[in-house]
Amino acid sequence: MSPRGGGAGGAPVREVLARVWPGLVLVLVGAVGFVVLLDAVRDQDDLWLLDDPLLAWMVAQRSPVATTVLTVVTTVSGPYVLPVLVALGCALWAWRSGTWWEPGMLAGAMVLSTLVSTVLKAVVARPRPPDASMVVAGVERSFSFPSGHTIGAATLVLVGGYLVWHRHHDGRVLAVWVAVSVVVVGAVALSRLYLGYHFLTDVLAGMALAVAVLGVVVVVTRLHDARAGGRRRVAARPAGTDGGVR
């Protein structure tokens, strides 16, 4: 047994933590953000105080053009269209790249975010905004906290962008990833608020959970990299060596 202790793939625990700490930080940040928002909703203080005033302001700003555009945004990011787009995108990605790892990680992250959102909605059981605030009254009947549209869209762009950047490590990819994430997540969150289907704390909670899901992907990806690197080193050893301590 190694005197330094075991870890994933035989690596020492300290080396494993040194590799995965960015992902653990993201998980912690996302989880803490969600808990803070949940506490505000349950205690009806802090950011919760902005929920009703912001919703009322959004309703007052509606126009036919903005309503049409944001209805399209919310439909594309919803539970009927987005999964189809993700499935087709992952299949095309795997075919073009010749590897299943990144597409599989993205698909897995989307499933994880959906499960987390569904469970937490049922546990928190926060009612939706009143029907009078909705563009189409009664169209949304599930619970409100967190926003499923927001966590789905945020997971897609955060995890997808990270996996592309992870493969290429290109500064331009990083810049595009950040810009696309801000635009897409902002547009989806705005659509949910503007159309009256969610409160501010709902969409912020969805963003926080997506950050936590990204953290899980970072941890898994970095552990996968470590194992793959170990296998390459073993394969590169000259014939007749056993890699033992001499």
Buried (B, 14 or more C-beta within 10 A) or exposed (E): EEEEEEBBBEBBEEBBEEBBEEBBEBBEBBBEBBEBBBEBBEEEEEBBEBBBEBBEEBBEEBEEEBBEBBBEBBEBBBEEEBBEEBEEBBEEBBEEEEEEBBBBBBBBBBEBBBEBBBEBBEEBEBEBBEEEBBBEEEEBEEBBBBBBBBBBBBBBBBBBBBBBBBBEEEEEBBEBBEEBBEEBBBBBBBBBBBBBBBBBBBBBBBBBBBBBBBBBBBBBBBBBEBBEEBEEEEEEEEEEEEEEEE
